[in-house]
Amino acid sequence: MVRLDKHPTSDVVKLSGSECEVMLFYCFWQSYIWPDWMNHSKLGDESDSATRQHKAVIENVNEGRELLLHNCGDQFHNAQQYAADRCRLLGVEVKTA
């Protein structure tokens, strides 16, 4: 199960749940925001901010920490809905609060 909790004082959503399902949700979310992120020419380069972000996500999920996803504006809201819908198609329960 994946759980999305809107943070009461900011424009972020807390994402938590099983590590595998959280990573699946994140990858769908990221693919909506930046469709070609996996083909980014500098992916893997330590000086690349996207590489540092993805590595931090992996580390945090591996440690069982929640992820904070930006949720301000239509693009981010739509990405959240897209990821939730795709996860549900694969049988992942997504709860929103």
Backbone as a printed PyTorch tensor [residue, N CA C, xyz], in Angstrom:
tensor([[[  0.8440,  -1.1910,   0.0000],
         [  0.0000,   0.0000,   0.0000],
         [  0.8840,   1.2470,   0.0000]],

        [[  0.4010,   2.2630,  -0.6840],
         [  1.0370,   3.5720,  -0.7090],
         [  0.0690,   4.5420,  -0.0440]],

        [[  0.6170,   5.4150,   0.7830],
         [ -0.2150,   6.4090,   1.4730],
         [  0.3020,   7.8000,   1.1360]],

        [[ -0.6300,   8.6810,   0.7750],
         [ -0.3220,  10.0790,   0.4860],
         [ -1.0080,  10.9530,   1.5170]],

        [[ -0.2270,  11.7340,   2.2290],
         [ -0.7700,  12.6520,   3.2290],
         [ -0.3450,  14.0640,   2.8830]],

        [[ -1.3340,  14.9310,   2.6600],
         [ -1.0200,  16.3250,   2.3790],
         [ -0.4880,  16.9750,   3.6480]],

        [[  0.6480,  17.6170,   3.5390],
         [  1.2460,  18.3040,   4.6830],
         [  0.3990,  19.5360,   4.9810]],

        [[ -0.0010,  19.7340,   6.2350],
         [ -0.9530,  20.8040,   6.5540],
         [ -0.4170,  22.2250,   6.3840]],

        [[  0.9000,  22.4170,   6.4250],
         [  1.4220,  23.7850,   6.3870],
         [  2.2880,  24.0850,   5.1770]],

        [[  2.3360,  23.1890,   4.2110],
         [  3.1590,  23.4750,   3.0320],
         [  2.5830,  22.7870,   1.8030]],

        [[  3.2370,  23.0110,   0.6800],
         [  2.7820,  22.4520,  -0.5880],
         [  3.5030,  21.1540,  -0.9090]],

        [[  3.5200,  20.2460,   0.0490],
         [  4.1190,  18.9370,  -0.1840],
         [  3.1370,  17.8430,   0.2460]],

        [[  3.3640,  16.6670,  -0.3130],
         [  2.6220,  15.4770,   0.0630],
         [  3.6280,  14.4790,   0.6000]],

        [[  3.3100,  13.8730,   1.7430],
         [  4.1640,  12.8300,   2.3020],
         [  3.7520,  11.5000,   1.6830]],

        [[  4.7210,  10.8100,   1.1160],
         [  4.4940,   9.5200,   0.4790],
         [  5.1510,   8.4520,   1.3320]],

        [[  4.3650,   7.4490,   1.7370],
         [  4.9100,   6.3670,   2.5550],
         [  4.2640,   5.0560,   2.1330]],

        [[  4.8290,   3.9620,   2.6220],
         [  4.2840,   2.6490,   2.3230],
         [  5.3880,   1.6460,   2.0960]],

        [[  5.0520,   0.5590,   1.4330],
         [  6.0420,  -0.4750,   1.1510],
         [  7.0970,   0.0960,   0.2000]],

        [[  8.3430,  -0.2620,   0.4300],
         [  9.4500,   0.3160,  -0.3310],
         [  9.2670,   0.1380,  -1.8410]],

        [[  8.9120,  -1.0550,  -2.2550],
         [  8.7550,  -1.3350,  -3.6810],
         [  7.6400,  -0.4830,  -4.2860]],

        [[  6.5190,  -0.4010,  -3.5980],
         [  5.3840,   0.3460,  -4.1150],
         [  5.6360,   1.8480,  -4.0940]],

        [[  6.3500,   2.3310,  -3.0920],
         [  6.7180,   3.7480,  -3.0500],
         [  7.6210,   4.0900,  -4.2320]],

        [[  8.5870,   3.2250,  -4.5300],
         [  9.4810,   3.4790,  -5.6730],
         [  8.7050,   3.4530,  -6.9850]],

        [[  7.7590,   2.5290,  -7.1070],
         [  6.9350,   2.4680,  -8.3080],
         [  6.1490,   3.7710,  -8.4600]],

        [[  5.5200,   4.2260,  -7.3730],
         [  4.7650,   5.4770,  -7.4040],
         [  5.6860,   6.6270,  -7.7990]],

        [[  6.8630,   6.7040,  -7.1670],
         [  7.7980,   7.7900,  -7.4610],
         [  8.2000,   7.7850,  -8.9380]],

        [[  8.4780,   6.6050,  -9.4850],
         [  8.8910,   6.5340, -10.8900],
         [  7.7700,   6.9760, -11.8240]],

        [[  6.5340,   6.5890, -11.5240],
         [  5.4060,   7.0700, -12.3280],
         [  5.2700,   8.5880, -12.1940]],

        [[  5.3630,   9.0810, -10.9640],
         [  5.2380,  10.5250, -10.6970],
         [  6.3220,  11.2870, -11.4540]],

        [[  7.5450,  10.8090, -11.3390],
         [  8.6770,  11.4660, -11.9870],
         [  8.5320,  11.4130, -13.5060]],

        [[  8.0210,  10.3150, -14.0330],
         [  7.8560,  10.1800, -15.4820],
         [  6.8070,  11.1420, -16.0220]],

        [[  5.8340,  11.4920, -15.2010],
         [  4.8390,  12.4840, -15.6210],
         [  5.4590,  13.8820, -15.6380]],

        [[  6.2070,  14.2020, -14.5920],
         [  6.8410,  15.5140, -14.4740],
         [  7.9080,  15.6990, -15.5590]],

        [[  8.7190,  14.6790, -15.7450],
         [  9.8620,  14.7520, -16.6540],
         [  9.8970,  13.4480, -17.4500]],

        [[  9.1360,  13.3670, -18.5410],
         [  8.9540,  12.0960, -19.2530],
         [ 10.2430,  11.4100, -19.7060]],

        [[ 11.2730,  12.1390, -19.9650],
         [ 12.4950,  11.5370, -20.5050],
         [ 13.6070,  11.4410, -19.4550]],

        [[ 13.2440,  11.4510, -18.1610],
         [ 14.2730,  11.4890, -17.1140],
         [ 15.2120,  10.2970, -17.1620]],

        [[ 14.7420,   9.1390, -17.5940],
         [ 15.6020,   7.9560, -17.6150],
         [ 16.6590,   8.0360, -18.7150]],

        [[ 16.4350,   8.8950, -19.7070],
         [ 17.3810,   9.0590, -20.8100],
         [ 18.1940,  10.3400, -20.6830]],

        [[ 18.1270,  10.9660, -19.5320],
         [ 18.8540,  12.2030, -19.2540],
         [ 20.3460,  11.9690, -19.4990]],

        [[ 20.9680,  12.7930, -20.3000],
         [ 22.3520,  12.5580, -20.7220],
         [ 23.3480,  12.5540, -19.5630]],

        [[ 23.0310,  13.2410, -18.4730],
         [ 23.9660,  13.3060, -17.3440],
         [ 23.5700,  12.3790, -16.1940]],

        [[ 22.5850,  11.5060, -16.4160],
         [ 22.1620,  10.5900, -15.3680],
         [ 23.3500,   9.7420, -14.9310]],

        [[ 23.6240,   9.7650, -13.6440],
         [ 24.7630,   9.0430, -13.0920],
         [ 25.9430,   9.9350, -12.7780]],

        [[ 25.9810,  11.1300, -13.3530],
         [ 27.0680,  12.0800, -13.1180],
         [ 26.8780,  12.7090, -11.7360]],

        [[ 27.8780,  12.6000, -10.8730],
         [ 27.7660,  13.1060,  -9.4970],
         [ 27.5020,  14.6110,  -9.4280]],

        [[ 27.8380,  15.3560, -10.4780],
         [ 27.5930,  16.7980, -10.4640],
         [ 26.1740,  17.1440, -10.9200]],

        [[ 25.4170,  16.1500, -11.3170],
         [ 24.0680,  16.3620, -11.8310],
         [ 23.0540,  16.3750, -10.6860]],

        [[ 22.2490,  17.4160, -10.6120],
         [ 21.2880,  17.5360,  -9.5110],
         [ 20.2120,  16.4510,  -9.5910]],

        [[ 19.8040,  16.0550, -10.7790],
         [ 18.8020,  14.9930, -10.8990],
         [ 19.3600,  13.6720, -10.3770]],

        [[ 20.6180,  13.3810, -10.6780],
         [ 21.2490,  12.1620, -10.1670],
         [ 21.2630,  12.1790,  -8.6470]],

        [[ 21.6310,  13.3060,  -8.0630],
         [ 21.6580,  13.4040,  -6.6000],
         [ 20.2520,  13.2130,  -6.0170]],

        [[ 19.2410,  13.7740,  -6.6890],
         [ 17.8590,  13.6230,  -6.2180],
         [ 17.4470,  12.1580,  -6.2540]],

        [[ 17.6870,  11.4760,  -7.3560],
         [ 17.2640,  10.0810,  -7.4820],
         [ 17.9920,   9.1880,  -6.4760]],

        [[ 19.2840,   9.4360,  -6.2750],
         [ 20.0340,   8.6510,  -5.2940],
         [ 19.5010,   8.8920,  -3.8800]],

        [[ 19.1390,  10.1220,  -3.5730],
         [ 18.5800,  10.4400,  -2.2520],
         [ 17.2290,   9.7490,  -2.0600]],

        [[ 16.4230,   9.7100,  -3.1070],
         [ 15.1390,   9.0150,  -3.0270],
         [ 15.3650,   7.5410,  -2.7250]],

        [[ 16.2780,   6.9040,  -3.4570],
         [ 16.5680,   5.4860,  -3.2380],
         [ 17.0440,   5.2510,  -1.8090]],

        [[ 17.9500,   6.0970,  -1.3410],
         [ 18.4720,   5.9600,   0.0250],
         [ 17.3610,   6.1080,   1.0590]],

        [[ 16.5350,   7.1260,   0.8970],
         [ 15.4610,   7.3660,   1.8600],
         [ 14.4500,   6.2260,   1.8700]],

        [[ 14.0940,   5.7250,   0.7010],
         [ 13.1430,   4.6210,   0.6360],
         [ 13.7570,   3.3700,   1.2640]],

        [[ 15.0240,   3.1120,   0.9800],
         [ 15.7050,   1.9550,   1.5750],
         [ 15.7410,   2.0360,   3.0930]],

        [[ 15.8210,   3.2440,   3.6250],
         [ 15.8570,   3.4450,   5.0810],
         [ 14.4550,   3.5020,   5.6960]],

        [[ 13.4130,   3.3870,   4.8640],
         [ 12.0450,   3.3950,   5.3640],
         [ 11.4930,   4.7690,   5.6600]],

        [[ 12.1470,   5.7980,   5.1650],
         [ 11.6720,   7.1760,   5.4080],
         [ 10.5940,   7.5550,   4.4050]],

        [[  9.7530,   8.4950,   4.7990],
         [  8.7500,   9.0400,   3.8880],
         [  9.4300,   9.9110,   2.8460]],

        [[  8.8060,  10.0110,   1.6860],
         [  9.2630,  10.9610,   0.6800],
         [  8.3420,  12.1610,   0.7140]],

        [[  8.8940,  13.3200,   0.4540],
         [  8.0900,  14.5300,   0.3250],
         [  8.0620,  14.9040,  -1.1540]],

        [[  6.8660,  14.9670,  -1.7100],
         [  6.6900,  15.3180,  -3.1140],
         [  6.0670,  16.6960,  -3.2170]],

        [[  6.6060,  17.5150,  -4.0880],
         [  6.0560,  18.8390,  -4.3280],
         [  4.6260,  18.6840,  -4.8330]],

        [[  3.7380,  19.5220,  -4.3870],
         [  2.3310,  19.3930,  -4.7600],
         [  1.6970,  20.7530,  -5.0020]],

        [[  2.4440,  21.6690,  -5.5810],
         [  1.9300,  23.0050,  -5.8390],
         [  1.7510,  23.1850,  -7.3440]],

        [[  0.5540,  23.4300,  -7.7540],
         [  0.2900,  23.6640,  -9.1670],
         [ -0.2600,  22.4240,  -9.8530]],

        [[ -0.8740,  22.6670, -10.9970],
         [ -1.5490,  21.5990, -11.7310],
         [ -0.6220,  20.4690, -12.1440]],

        [[  0.5840,  20.7990, -12.5970],
         [  1.5020,  19.7670, -13.0780],
         [  1.7820,  18.7310, -11.9860]],

        [[  2.0340,  19.1770, -10.7810],
         [  2.3540,  18.2650,  -9.6880],
         [  1.1190,  17.5090,  -9.2040]],

        [[ -0.0080,  18.2010,  -9.1540],
         [ -1.2520,  17.5290,  -8.7760],
         [ -1.6010,  16.4540,  -9.8110]],

        [[ -1.4730,  16.7890, -11.0850],
         [ -1.7620,  15.8280, -12.1490],
         [ -0.7910,  14.6550, -12.1160]],

        [[  0.4710,  14.9140, -11.7920],
         [  1.4680,  13.8460, -11.6930],
         [  1.1050,  12.8940, -10.5520]],

        [[  0.6440,  13.4460,  -9.4570],
         [  0.2300,  12.6170,  -8.3190],
         [ -0.9480,  11.7350,  -8.7060]],

        [[ -1.9240,  12.2980,  -9.3920],
         [ -3.0900,  11.5140,  -9.8160],
         [ -2.6930,  10.4510, -10.8380]],

        [[ -1.8190,  10.8110, -11.7740],
         [ -1.3220,   9.8720, -12.7790],
         [ -0.6350,   8.6850, -12.0990]],

        [[  0.2570,   8.9600, -11.1660],
         [  0.9820,   7.8960, -10.4720],
         [  0.0210,   7.0040,  -9.6820]],

        [[ -0.9390,   7.6120,  -9.0150],
         [ -1.9110,   6.8300,  -8.2460],
         [ -2.7260,   5.9240,  -9.1690]],

        [[ -3.1730,   6.4680, -10.2820],
         [ -3.9550,   5.6820, -11.2320],
         [ -3.1500,   4.5230, -11.7960]],

        [[ -1.8940,   4.7650, -12.1550],
         [ -1.0370,   3.7130, -12.7190],
         [ -0.7510,   2.6250, -11.6820]],

        [[ -0.5060,   3.0440, -10.4450],
         [ -0.2650,   2.0590,  -9.3840],
         [ -1.5020,   1.1880,  -9.1800]],

        [[ -2.6630,   1.8190,  -9.1660],
         [ -3.9000,   1.0550,  -8.9750],
         [ -4.1180,   0.0530, -10.1030]],

        [[ -3.7450,   0.4270, -11.3330],
         [ -3.8620,  -0.5120, -12.4530],
         [ -3.0170,  -1.7640, -12.2270]],

        [[ -1.9470,  -1.6330, -11.4590],
         [ -1.0680,  -2.7590, -11.1650],
         [ -1.4140,  -3.4470,  -9.8460]],

        [[ -2.5400,  -3.0500,  -9.2460],
         [ -2.9960,  -3.7020,  -8.0390],
         [ -2.4690,  -3.1350,  -6.7410]],

        [[ -1.8210,  -1.9710,  -6.8170],
         [ -1.2880,  -1.3270,  -5.6120],
         [ -2.3810,  -0.4470,  -5.0130]],

        [[ -2.6550,  -0.6490,  -3.7500],
         [ -3.6380,   0.1770,  -3.0430],
         [ -2.9960,   1.5350,  -2.7430]],

        [[ -3.7070,   2.6030,  -3.0940],
         [ -3.2250,   3.9590,  -2.8500],
         [ -4.2750,   4.6730,  -2.0080]],

        [[ -3.8590,   5.0990,  -0.8190],
         [ -4.7630,   5.8310,   0.0700],
         [ -4.3230,   7.2790,   0.1450]],

        [[ -5.2980,   8.1600,   0.1000],
         [ -5.0180,   9.5860,   0.2440],
         [ -5.7700,  10.1000,   1.4540]],

        [[ -5.1300,  11.0360,   2.1310],
         [ -5.7670,  11.6180,   3.3180],
         [ -5.8960,  13.1100,   3.1470]]])
